[in-house]
């Protein structure tokens, strides 16, 4: 082993980079590994980051699982009330992994100003509402407080604020249709906060207000709501947990996962995985081919040395290992530079937001990145192993070299 390492170091240190033929090819091989790992890191980090951001935005407005009444209502408006006095509320102990459950209700309304109007969905929430997601979305003012007495505070989106020329502190009239009364109900809301999730489809629709207003307009009791929103710990188990929740609630209630309610959105973001896998395969193949070329050049340049080693009694496998040690060093060098540059770009994007995106297309204003050491380590180990395995095939050429012919080789 010491002999093999010694020869490998001699190849690397004394001749590899001095040869006018092998030096540029080896540099290209190292650059291919580095560029490949940079592209793969960026593809995985942005793909996962975009999936998580879009997923979190949808979950913020709906929860992971929605419990509703069985009815034919396909709109965003709550019509048939549910009693809040359920065995699974406020603690859903029957299903493991449920971290929070909250009662909400929604109702169509029209915001009216002196010069304009806009149709919206007012989402009524109560004291049990989880504001964690909207803390991140908040861009102006503060979040409403519905833990005390009924009030007219409301949270609207930046999209609606820009369209209606609103700012924090403004008051406006909101008209609610009332099926039990021909006259619409009017509530004068005060804007206490403005949020921006970047998901324009939802931002253009939802305002967050006091649940008690919806109950009063619909003539519901104080313990009646439109639906329950369930939050779980692990999003990857959302379909399984939705089935468990469905089996745990009364037969008159239905449970729907967020992935089914927004099927097209989640099917769209699944395409990112296919793109990422394709990029990884292409980059590894390109890097492997470049390393195969570099290894073949090294073998051809050192044909005479191979002949001498064989004449001295070295086996084919021993000599092959010498060149594989050399190739491992070059792969490691490419991975090192690739990780330095790739992670540098990712951290710069994460904290400096260098690369913007069109929110109308991607639902985010800047390219989000998810940096996880698990996939970084697996990606490096996998790339190293695959490239090294690809080099086993060209190294077989060493066993075909005749010592007599090799020593004469010029």
Secondary structure, DSSP 8 states (H G I E B T S, - for coil): -HHHHHHHHHIIIIIITT-TTHHHHHHHHHHHHHHHHHHHHHHHHHHHHHHHHHHHHHHHHH-SEEEEESSS--SSS--S-EES--TTSS--TTSTTEEEEEEEEEEEEEEE-SS-EEEEEEEEE-TT---HHHHHHEEEE-----SSS---EEEEEHHHHHHHT--TT-EEEEEE--TT-SS-EEEEEEEEEEE--S-HHHHTTEEEEEHHHHHHHTT--TTEESEEEEEES-GGGHHHHHHHHHHHS-TTEEEEEHHHHTHHHHHHHHHHHHHHHHHHHHHHHHHHHHHHHHHHHHHHHTHHHHHHHHHTT--HHHHHHHHHHHHHHHHHHHHHHHHHHHHHHHHHHHHH--SB--HHHHSSSB------HHHHHHHHHHHHHHHHHHHHHHGGGGGG--HHHHHH--
